[in-house]
Amino acid sequence: MQIELSEKEVKALLELLKEHLYYGWIEQDGEFGVVASGRASATLRELYRRLKGGQAKAA
């Protein structure tokens, strides 16, 4: 699958992926609390790597 993203969309996606890689999955803990699991998706980690690589080539 291929999709085209604007530069703004790529930056936003990279920021979200970066946060995911830092915090991992966010899970509900009780009624109001949340907990960062620290476990990141291997698929999203690879997507982040590929997008960063593509962004570096475009620059």
mmCIF file of the N, C-alpha and C atoms, coordinates in Angstrom:
data_MODEL
# 
_entry.id   MODEL 
# 
loop_
_atom_site.group_PDB 
_atom_site.id 
_atom_site.type_symbol 
_atom_site.label_atom_id 
_atom_site.label_alt_id 
_atom_site.label_comp_id 
_atom_site.label_asym_id 
_atom_site.label_entity_id 
_atom_site.label_seq_id 
_atom_site.pdbx_PDB_ins_code 
_atom_site.Cartn_x 
_atom_site.Cartn_y 
_atom_site.Cartn_z 
_atom_site.occupancy 
_atom_site.B_iso_or_equiv 
_atom_site.pdbx_formal_charge 
_atom_site.auth_seq_id 
_atom_site.auth_comp_id 
_atom_site.auth_asym_id 
_atom_site.auth_atom_id 
_atom_site.pdbx_PDB_model_num 
ATOM 1   N N  . MET A 1 1  ? 0.841   -1.171 0.000  1.00 0.00 ? 1  MET A N  1 
ATOM 2   C CA . MET A 1 1  ? 0.000   0.000  0.000  1.00 0.00 ? 1  MET A CA 1 
ATOM 3   C C  . MET A 1 1  ? 0.888   1.236  0.000  1.00 0.00 ? 1  MET A C  1 
ATOM 4   N N  . GLN A 1 2  ? 0.484   2.218  -0.759 1.00 0.00 ? 2  GLN A N  1 
ATOM 5   C CA . GLN A 1 2  ? 1.207   3.481  -0.779 1.00 0.00 ? 2  GLN A CA 1 
ATOM 6   C C  . GLN A 1 2  ? 0.221   4.622  -0.592 1.00 0.00 ? 2  GLN A C  1 
ATOM 7   N N  . ILE A 1 3  ? 0.627   5.594  0.193  1.00 0.00 ? 3  ILE A N  1 
ATOM 8   C CA . ILE A 1 3  ? -0.168  6.807  0.360  1.00 0.00 ? 3  ILE A CA 1 
ATOM 9   C C  . ILE A 1 3  ? 0.771   7.995  0.285  1.00 0.00 ? 3  ILE A C  1 
ATOM 10  N N  . GLU A 1 4  ? 0.231   9.116  -0.136 1.00 0.00 ? 4  GLU A N  1 
ATOM 11  C CA . GLU A 1 4  ? 1.026   10.336 -0.176 1.00 0.00 ? 4  GLU A CA 1 
ATOM 12  C C  . GLU A 1 4  ? 0.608   11.226 0.982  1.00 0.00 ? 4  GLU A C  1 
ATOM 13  N N  . LEU A 1 5  ? 1.594   11.737 1.692  1.00 0.00 ? 5  LEU A N  1 
ATOM 14  C CA . LEU A 1 5  ? 1.348   12.625 2.818  1.00 0.00 ? 5  LEU A CA 1 
ATOM 15  C C  . LEU A 1 5  ? 2.018   13.962 2.558  1.00 0.00 ? 5  LEU A C  1 
ATOM 16  N N  . SER A 1 6  ? 1.369   15.008 3.007  1.00 0.00 ? 6  SER A N  1 
ATOM 17  C CA . SER A 1 6  ? 1.997   16.320 2.913  1.00 0.00 ? 6  SER A CA 1 
ATOM 18  C C  . SER A 1 6  ? 3.124   16.379 3.944  1.00 0.00 ? 6  SER A C  1 
ATOM 19  N N  . GLU A 1 7  ? 3.978   17.364 3.812  1.00 0.00 ? 7  GLU A N  1 
ATOM 20  C CA . GLU A 1 7  ? 5.077   17.524 4.767  1.00 0.00 ? 7  GLU A CA 1 
ATOM 21  C C  . GLU A 1 7  ? 4.529   17.722 6.185  1.00 0.00 ? 7  GLU A C  1 
ATOM 22  N N  . LYS A 1 8  ? 3.448   18.470 6.286  1.00 0.00 ? 8  LYS A N  1 
ATOM 23  C CA . LYS A 1 8  ? 2.816   18.714 7.587  1.00 0.00 ? 8  LYS A CA 1 
ATOM 24  C C  . LYS A 1 8  ? 2.292   17.405 8.188  1.00 0.00 ? 8  LYS A C  1 
ATOM 25  N N  . GLU A 1 9  ? 1.684   16.570 7.364  1.00 0.00 ? 9  GLU A N  1 
ATOM 26  C CA . GLU A 1 9  ? 1.162   15.283 7.836  1.00 0.00 ? 9  GLU A CA 1 
ATOM 27  C C  . GLU A 1 9  ? 2.286   14.355 8.280  1.00 0.00 ? 9  GLU A C  1 
ATOM 28  N N  . VAL A 1 10 ? 3.379   14.349 7.538  1.00 0.00 ? 10 VAL A N  1 
ATOM 29  C CA . VAL A 1 10 ? 4.528   13.516 7.909  1.00 0.00 ? 10 VAL A CA 1 
ATOM 30  C C  . VAL A 1 10 ? 5.084   13.960 9.255  1.00 0.00 ? 10 VAL A C  1 
ATOM 31  N N  . LYS A 1 11 ? 5.222   15.260 9.447  1.00 0.00 ? 11 LYS A N  1 
ATOM 32  C CA . LYS A 1 11 ? 5.741   15.770 10.723 1.00 0.00 ? 11 LYS A CA 1 
ATOM 33  C C  . LYS A 1 11 ? 4.826   15.387 11.879 1.00 0.00 ? 11 LYS A C  1 
ATOM 34  N N  . ALA A 1 12 ? 3.513   15.504 11.678 1.00 0.00 ? 12 ALA A N  1 
ATOM 35  C CA . ALA A 1 12 ? 2.556   15.152 12.732 1.00 0.00 ? 12 ALA A CA 1 
ATOM 36  C C  . ALA A 1 12 ? 2.621   13.659 13.038 1.00 0.00 ? 12 ALA A C  1 
ATOM 37  N N  . LEU A 1 13 ? 2.694   12.847 12.004 1.00 0.00 ? 13 LEU A N  1 
ATOM 38  C CA . LEU A 1 13 ? 2.776   11.397 12.198 1.00 0.00 ? 13 LEU A CA 1 
ATOM 39  C C  . LEU A 1 13 ? 4.071   11.011 12.900 1.00 0.00 ? 13 LEU A C  1 
ATOM 40  N N  . LEU A 1 14 ? 5.170   11.625 12.514 1.00 0.00 ? 14 LEU A N  1 
ATOM 41  C CA . LEU A 1 14 ? 6.450   11.344 13.167 1.00 0.00 ? 14 LEU A CA 1 
ATOM 42  C C  . LEU A 1 14 ? 6.404   11.704 14.648 1.00 0.00 ? 14 LEU A C  1 
ATOM 43  N N  . GLU A 1 15 ? 5.770   12.811 14.973 1.00 0.00 ? 15 GLU A N  1 
ATOM 44  C CA . GLU A 1 15 ? 5.659   13.220 16.376 1.00 0.00 ? 15 GLU A CA 1 
ATOM 45  C C  . GLU A 1 15 ? 4.841   12.208 17.175 1.00 0.00 ? 15 GLU A C  1 
ATOM 46  N N  . LEU A 1 16 ? 3.732   11.749 16.607 1.00 0.00 ? 16 LEU A N  1 
ATOM 47  C CA . LEU A 1 16 ? 2.910   10.747 17.290 1.00 0.00 ? 16 LEU A CA 1 
ATOM 48  C C  . LEU A 1 16 ? 3.665   9.431  17.461 1.00 0.00 ? 16 LEU A C  1 
ATOM 49  N N  . LEU A 1 17 ? 4.376   9.016  16.428 1.00 0.00 ? 17 LEU A N  1 
ATOM 50  C CA . LEU A 1 17 ? 5.155   7.781  16.519 1.00 0.00 ? 17 LEU A CA 1 
ATOM 51  C C  . LEU A 1 17 ? 6.269   7.912  17.550 1.00 0.00 ? 17 LEU A C  1 
ATOM 52  N N  . LYS A 1 18 ? 6.909   9.070  17.586 1.00 0.00 ? 18 LYS A N  1 
ATOM 53  C CA . LYS A 1 18 ? 7.976   9.315  18.558 1.00 0.00 ? 18 LYS A CA 1 
ATOM 54  C C  . LYS A 1 18 ? 7.432   9.192  19.980 1.00 0.00 ? 18 LYS A C  1 
ATOM 55  N N  . GLU A 1 19 ? 6.259   9.764  20.218 1.00 0.00 ? 19 GLU A N  1 
ATOM 56  C CA . GLU A 1 19 ? 5.634   9.655  21.538 1.00 0.00 ? 19 GLU A CA 1 
ATOM 57  C C  . GLU A 1 19 ? 5.317   8.204  21.872 1.00 0.00 ? 19 GLU A C  1 
ATOM 58  N N  . HIS A 1 20 ? 4.816   7.456  20.890 1.00 0.00 ? 20 HIS A N  1 
ATOM 59  C CA . HIS A 1 20 ? 4.503   6.045  21.128 1.00 0.00 ? 20 HIS A CA 1 
ATOM 60  C C  . HIS A 1 20 ? 5.768   5.272  21.484 1.00 0.00 ? 20 HIS A C  1 
ATOM 61  N N  . LEU A 1 21 ? 6.848   5.523  20.767 1.00 0.00 ? 21 LEU A N  1 
ATOM 62  C CA . LEU A 1 21 ? 8.089   4.800  21.044 1.00 0.00 ? 21 LEU A CA 1 
ATOM 63  C C  . LEU A 1 21 ? 8.625   5.144  22.428 1.00 0.00 ? 21 LEU A C  1 
ATOM 64  N N  . TYR A 1 22 ? 8.386   6.354  22.887 1.00 0.00 ? 22 TYR A N  1 
ATOM 65  C CA . TYR A 1 22 ? 8.854   6.766  24.208 1.00 0.00 ? 22 TYR A CA 1 
ATOM 66  C C  . TYR A 1 22 ? 7.992   6.167  25.324 1.00 0.00 ? 22 TYR A C  1 
ATOM 67  N N  . TYR A 1 23 ? 6.678   6.310  25.186 1.00 0.00 ? 23 TYR A N  1 
ATOM 68  C CA . TYR A 1 23 ? 5.772   5.888  26.259 1.00 0.00 ? 23 TYR A CA 1 
ATOM 69  C C  . TYR A 1 23 ? 5.292   4.446  26.126 1.00 0.00 ? 23 TYR A C  1 
ATOM 70  N N  . GLY A 1 24 ? 5.249   3.936  24.910 1.00 0.00 ? 24 GLY A N  1 
ATOM 71  C CA . GLY A 1 24 ? 4.639   2.629  24.692 1.00 0.00 ? 24 GLY A CA 1 
ATOM 72  C C  . GLY A 1 24 ? 3.125   2.778  24.647 1.00 0.00 ? 24 GLY A C  1 
ATOM 73  N N  . TRP A 1 25 ? 2.448   1.670  24.792 1.00 0.00 ? 25 TRP A N  1 
ATOM 74  C CA . TRP A 1 25 ? 0.985   1.696  24.778 1.00 0.00 ? 25 TRP A CA 1 
ATOM 75  C C  . TRP A 1 25 ? 0.484   2.351  26.053 1.00 0.00 ? 25 TRP A C  1 
ATOM 76  N N  . ILE A 1 26 ? -0.502  3.195  25.926 1.00 0.00 ? 26 ILE A N  1 
ATOM 77  C CA . ILE A 1 26 ? -1.124  3.844  27.082 1.00 0.00 ? 26 ILE A CA 1 
ATOM 78  C C  . ILE A 1 26 ? -2.339  3.002  27.469 1.00 0.00 ? 26 ILE A C  1 
ATOM 79  N N  . GLU A 1 27 ? -2.391  2.625  28.741 1.00 0.00 ? 27 GLU A N  1 
ATOM 80  C CA . GLU A 1 27 ? -3.452  1.742  29.208 1.00 0.00 ? 27 GLU A CA 1 
ATOM 81  C C  . GLU A 1 27 ? -4.246  2.409  30.320 1.00 0.00 ? 27 GLU A C  1 
ATOM 82  N N  . GLN A 1 28 ? -5.509  2.067  30.398 1.00 0.00 ? 28 GLN A N  1 
ATOM 83  C CA . GLN A 1 28 ? -6.391  2.583  31.447 1.00 0.00 ? 28 GLN A CA 1 
ATOM 84  C C  . GLN A 1 28 ? -6.014  1.928  32.772 1.00 0.00 ? 28 GLN A C  1 
ATOM 85  N N  . ASP A 1 29 ? -5.922  2.719  33.827 1.00 0.00 ? 29 ASP A N  1 
ATOM 86  C CA . ASP A 1 29 ? -5.615  2.211  35.166 1.00 0.00 ? 29 ASP A CA 1 
ATOM 87  C C  . ASP A 1 29 ? -6.641  2.790  36.129 1.00 0.00 ? 29 ASP A C  1 
ATOM 88  N N  . GLY A 1 30 ? -7.677  2.050  36.364 1.00 0.00 ? 30 GLY A N  1 
ATOM 89  C CA . GLY A 1 30 ? -8.733  2.572  37.219 1.00 0.00 ? 30 GLY A CA 1 
ATOM 90  C C  . GLY A 1 30 ? -9.664  3.477  36.439 1.00 0.00 ? 30 GLY A C  1 
ATOM 91  N N  . GLU A 1 31 ? -10.457 4.243  37.161 1.00 0.00 ? 31 GLU A N  1 
ATOM 92  C CA . GLU A 1 31 ? -11.472 5.060  36.508 1.00 0.00 ? 31 GLU A CA 1 
ATOM 93  C C  . GLU A 1 31 ? -10.883 6.263  35.782 1.00 0.00 ? 31 GLU A C  1 
ATOM 94  N N  . PHE A 1 32 ? -9.862  6.904  36.359 1.00 0.00 ? 32 PHE A N  1 
ATOM 95  C CA . PHE A 1 32 ? -9.355  8.142  35.771 1.00 0.00 ? 32 PHE A CA 1 
ATOM 96  C C  . PHE A 1 32 ? -7.880  8.098  35.404 1.00 0.00 ? 32 PHE A C  1 
ATOM 97  N N  . GLY A 1 33 ? -7.164  7.114  35.858 1.00 0.00 ? 33 GLY A N  1 
ATOM 98  C CA . GLY A 1 33 ? -5.722  7.079  35.628 1.00 0.00 ? 33 GLY A CA 1 
ATOM 99  C C  . GLY A 1 33 ? -5.337  6.371  34.342 1.00 0.00 ? 33 GLY A C  1 
ATOM 100 N N  . VAL A 1 34 ? -4.171  6.698  33.870 1.00 0.00 ? 34 VAL A N  1 
ATOM 101 C CA . VAL A 1 34 ? -3.591  6.000  32.729 1.00 0.00 ? 34 VAL A CA 1 
ATOM 102 C C  . VAL A 1 34 ? -2.161  5.625  33.081 1.00 0.00 ? 34 VAL A C  1 
ATOM 103 N N  . VAL A 1 35 ? -1.690  4.575  32.448 1.00 0.00 ? 35 VAL A N  1 
ATOM 104 C CA . VAL A 1 35 ? -0.342  4.088  32.697 1.00 0.00 ? 35 VAL A CA 1 
ATOM 105 C C  . VAL A 1 35 ? 0.340   3.875  31.351 1.00 0.00 ? 35 VAL A C  1 
ATOM 106 N N  . ALA A 1 36 ? 1.569   4.341  31.233 1.00 0.00 ? 36 ALA A N  1 
ATOM 107 C CA . ALA A 1 36 ? 2.365   4.067  30.037 1.00 0.00 ? 36 ALA A CA 1 
ATOM 108 C C  . ALA A 1 36 ? 3.020   2.710  30.228 1.00 0.00 ? 36 ALA A C  1 
ATOM 109 N N  . SER A 1 37 ? 2.780   1.807  29.297 1.00 0.00 ? 37 SER A N  1 
ATOM 110 C CA . SER A 1 37 ? 3.279   0.441  29.435 1.00 0.00 ? 37 SER A CA 1 
ATOM 111 C C  . SER A 1 37 ? 4.770   0.329  29.167 1.00 0.00 ? 37 SER A C  1 
ATOM 112 N N  . GLY A 1 38 ? 5.311   1.245  28.354 1.00 0.00 ? 38 GLY A N  1 
ATOM 113 C CA . GLY A 1 38 ? 6.711   1.132  27.959 1.00 0.00 ? 38 GLY A CA 1 
ATOM 114 C C  . GLY A 1 38 ? 6.922   0.156  26.815 1.00 0.00 ? 38 GLY A C  1 
ATOM 115 N N  . ARG A 1 39 ? 5.871   -0.552 26.411 1.00 0.00 ? 39 ARG A N  1 
ATOM 116 C CA . ARG A 1 39 ? 5.971   -1.509 25.305 1.00 0.00 ? 39 ARG A CA 1 
ATOM 117 C C  . ARG A 1 39 ? 5.509   -0.838 24.023 1.00 0.00 ? 39 ARG A C  1 
ATOM 118 N N  . ALA A 1 40 ? 6.405   -0.746 23.074 1.00 0.00 ? 40 ALA A N  1 
ATOM 119 C CA . ALA A 1 40 ? 6.085   -0.116 21.795 1.00 0.00 ? 40 ALA A CA 1 
ATOM 120 C C  . ALA A 1 40 ? 5.892   -1.190 20.731 1.00 0.00 ? 40 ALA A C  1 
ATOM 121 N N  . SER A 1 41 ? 5.075   -0.878 19.764 1.00 0.00 ? 41 SER A N  1 
ATOM 122 C CA . SER A 1 41 ? 4.807   -1.783 18.659 1.00 0.00 ? 41 SER A CA 1 
ATOM 123 C C  . SER A 1 41 ? 6.016   -1.858 17.727 1.00 0.00 ? 41 SER A C  1 
ATOM 124 N N  . ALA A 1 42 ? 6.421   -3.070 17.394 1.00 0.00 ? 42 ALA A N  1 
ATOM 125 C CA . ALA A 1 42 ? 7.537   -3.256 16.458 1.00 0.00 ? 42 ALA A CA 1 
ATOM 126 C C  . ALA A 1 42 ? 7.177   -2.693 15.082 1.00 0.00 ? 42 ALA A C  1 
ATOM 127 N N  . THR A 1 43 ? 5.927   -2.833 14.685 1.00 0.00 ? 43 THR A N  1 
ATOM 128 C CA . THR A 1 43 ? 5.475   -2.313 13.393 1.00 0.00 ? 43 THR A CA 1 
ATOM 129 C C  . THR A 1 43 ? 5.572   -0.794 13.361 1.00 0.00 ? 43 THR A C  1 
ATOM 130 N N  . LEU A 1 44 ? 5.134   -0.145 14.434 1.00 0.00 ? 44 LEU A N  1 
ATOM 131 C CA . LEU A 1 44 ? 5.206   1.317  14.481 1.00 0.00 ? 44 LEU A CA 1 
ATOM 132 C C  . LEU A 1 44 ? 6.644   1.798  14.606 1.00 0.00 ? 44 LEU A C  1 
ATOM 133 N N  . ARG A 1 45 ? 7.475   1.039  15.295 1.00 0.00 ? 45 ARG A N  1 
ATOM 134 C CA . ARG A 1 45 ? 8.900   1.379  15.391 1.00 0.00 ? 45 ARG A CA 1 
ATOM 135 C C  . ARG A 1 45 ? 9.532   1.355  13.998 1.00 0.00 ? 45 ARG A C  1 
ATOM 136 N N  . GLU A 1 46 ? 9.200   0.351  13.186 1.00 0.00 ? 46 GLU A N  1 
ATOM 137 C CA . GLU A 1 46 ? 9.734   0.240  11.829 1.00 0.00 ? 46 GLU A CA 1 
ATOM 138 C C  . GLU A 1 46 ? 9.193   1.363  10.938 1.00 0.00 ? 46 GLU A C  1 
ATOM 139 N N  . LEU A 1 47 ? 7.914   1.688  11.082 1.00 0.00 ? 47 LEU A N  1 
ATOM 140 C CA . LEU A 1 47 ? 7.335   2.786  10.313 1.00 0.00 ? 47 LEU A CA 1 
ATOM 141 C C  . LEU A 1 47 ? 8.042   4.096  10.633 1.00 0.00 ? 47 LEU A C  1 
ATOM 142 N N  . TYR A 1 48 ? 8.309   4.340  11.900 1.00 0.00 ? 48 TYR A N  1 
ATOM 143 C CA . TYR A 1 48 ? 9.028   5.546  12.318 1.00 0.00 ? 48 TYR A CA 1 
ATOM 144 C C  . TYR A 1 48 ? 10.409  5.590  11.666 1.00 0.00 ? 48 TYR A C  1 
ATOM 145 N N  . ARG A 1 49 ? 11.114  4.478  11.692 1.00 0.00 ? 49 ARG A N  1 
ATOM 146 C CA . ARG A 1 49 ? 12.451  4.408  11.096 1.00 0.00 ? 49 ARG A CA 1 
ATOM 147 C C  . ARG A 1 49 ? 12.390  4.719  9.599  1.00 0.00 ? 49 ARG A C  1 
ATOM 148 N N  . ARG A 1 50 ? 11.415  4.131  8.905  1.00 0.00 ? 50 ARG A N  1 
ATOM 149 C CA . ARG A 1 50 ? 11.298  4.338  7.463  1.00 0.00 ? 50 ARG A CA 1 
ATOM 150 C C  . ARG A 1 50 ? 10.923  5.783  7.129  1.00 0.00 ? 50 ARG A C  1 
ATOM 151 N N  . LEU A 1 51 ? 10.008  6.355  7.901  1.00 0.00 ? 51 LEU A N  1 
ATOM 152 C CA . LEU A 1 51 ? 9.624   7.750  7.654  1.00 0.00 ? 51 LEU A CA 1 
ATOM 153 C C  . LEU A 1 51 ? 10.786  8.697  7.916  1.00 0.00 ? 51 LEU A C  1 
ATOM 154 N N  . LYS A 1 52 ? 11.534  8.463  8.985  1.00 0.00 ? 52 LYS A N  1 
ATOM 155 C CA . LYS A 1 52 ? 12.700  9.306  9.284  1.00 0.00 ? 52 LYS A CA 1 
ATOM 156 C C  . LYS A 1 52 ? 13.728  9.187  8.168  1.00 0.00 ? 52 LYS A C  1 
ATOM 157 N N  . GLY A 1 53 ? 13.930  7.980  7.662  1.00 0.00 ? 53 GLY A N  1 
ATOM 158 C CA . GLY A 1 53 ? 14.869  7.765  6.562  1.00 0.00 ? 53 GLY A CA 1 
ATOM 159 C C  . GLY A 1 53 ? 14.423  8.474  5.294  1.00 0.00 ? 53 GLY A C  1 
ATOM 160 N N  . GLY A 1 54 ? 13.141  8.408  4.989  1.00 0.00 ? 54 GLY A N  1 
ATOM 161 C CA . GLY A 1 54 ? 12.595  9.083  3.815  1.00 0.00 ? 54 GLY A CA 1 
ATOM 162 C C  . GLY A 1 54 ? 12.661  10.584 3.943  1.00 0.00 ? 54 GLY A C  1 
ATOM 163 N N  . GLN A 1 55 ? 12.460  11.079 5.142  1.00 0.00 ? 55 GLN A N  1 
ATOM 164 C CA . GLN A 1 55 ? 12.524  12.524 5.388  1.00 0.00 ? 55 GLN A CA 1 
ATOM 165 C C  . GLN A 1 55 ? 13.957  13.019 5.210  1.00 0.00 ? 55 GLN A C  1 
ATOM 166 N N  . ALA A 1 56 ? 14.921  12.235 5.647  1.00 0.00 ? 56 ALA A N  1 
ATOM 167 C CA . ALA A 1 56 ? 16.330  12.619 5.511  1.00 0.00 ? 56 ALA A CA 1 
ATOM 168 C C  . ALA A 1 56 ? 16.733  12.660 4.034  1.00 0.00 ? 56 ALA A C  1 
ATOM 169 N N  . LYS A 1 57 ? 16.225  11.702 3.234  1.00 0.00 ? 57 LYS A N  1 
ATOM 170 C CA . LYS A 1 57 ? 16.533  11.673 1.805  1.00 0.00 ? 57 LYS A CA 1 
ATOM 171 C C  . LYS A 1 57 ? 15.946  12.884 1.087  1.00 0.00 ? 57 LYS A C  1 
ATOM 172 N N  . ALA A 1 58 ? 14.754  13.304 1.515  1.00 0.00 ? 58 ALA A N  1 
ATOM 173 C CA . ALA A 1 58 ? 14.075  14.428 0.866  1.00 0.00 ? 58 ALA A CA 1 
ATOM 174 C C  . ALA A 1 58 ? 14.747  15.767 1.166  1.00 0.00 ? 58 ALA A C  1 
ATOM 175 N N  . ALA A 1 59 ? 15.465  15.829 2.260  1.00 0.00 ? 59 ALA A N  1 
ATOM 176 C CA . ALA A 1 59 ? 16.093  17.098 2.662  1.00 0.00 ? 59 ALA A CA 1 
ATOM 177 C C  . ALA A 1 59 ? 17.336  17.409 1.876  1.00 0.00 ? 59 ALA A C  1 
# 
